[in-house]
């Protein structure tokens, strides 16, 4: 069980984004990972679909392991 919940403010402790603060958007408890708003941005190359006919490069947040973050007040 994790003590970090959605909408909590966290500080990243290790990795490329060390020292950055953010807010939890989504948690994956079985994988012990969470998505933090504005942190760990990746670029996803997508093919054209009926919803997005052009396709292209989409930027979105990738999950970070819970051991690499701490809840702050």
C-alpha positions in Angstrom: 0.0 0.0 0.0 1.3 3.4 -0.9 1.0 6.6 1.1 1.1 8.8 -2.1 -2.3 9.6 -3.6 -3.7 11.4 -6.6 -3.4 15.2 -6.4 -0.5 15.0 -3.9 2.5 17.2 -4.4 5.7 15.2 -4.7 9.5 15.9 -5.1 11.5 13.7 -7.4 14.5 12.3 -5.6 16.5 10.5 -8.3 17.0 10.2 -12.0 17.0 12.8 -14.8 14.3 14.9 -13.1 15.9 15.1 -9.6 14.8 18.1 -7.6 11.6 18.8 -9.6 8.3 19.1 -7.9 5.0 18.1 -9.4 1.5 16.9 -8.8 0.4 13.2 -9.1 -2.0 12.8 -12.0 -2.5 9.0 -11.9 -1.1 6.0 -9.8 -0.5 2.4 -10.9 -0.4 0.6 -7.5 0.4 -2.9 -9.0 3.4 -1.5 -10.8 4.4 0.9 -8.0 4.5 3.8 -10.5 2.8 7.2 -10.9 2.5 9.8 -13.5 3.6 13.3 -12.4 2.3 16.4 -14.2 5.0 18.0 -16.3 7.8 15.5 -15.3 9.4 12.7 -17.4 8.0 14.0 -20.8 8.4 11.5 -23.7 7.7 11.9 -27.4 5.5 9.3 -29.0 5.4 9.0 -32.8 1.9 8.2 -33.9 0.4 7.0 -37.2 -2.6 8.8 -38.6 -6.0 7.7 -37.3 -9.6 8.8 -38.0 -9.5 10.9 -34.8 -6.1 12.4 -35.7 -5.7 12.1 -39.5 -2.2 13.7 -39.6 -0.6 11.7 -36.8 2.7 13.1 -35.8 4.7 13.5 -32.6 2.8 13.7 -29.3 4.4 14.6 -26.0 3.1 13.0 -22.8 4.2 12.1 -19.3 5.7 8.6 -18.6 5.3 6.9 -15.2 8.0 7.2 -12.5 8.7 4.6 -9.8 7.2 5.5 -6.4 10.6 4.9 -4.7 12.0 7.8 -6.7 9.6 10.4 -5.2 8.6 11.7 -1.8 5.4 13.5 -0.7 5.8 17.1 0.3 3.4 19.5 2.0 
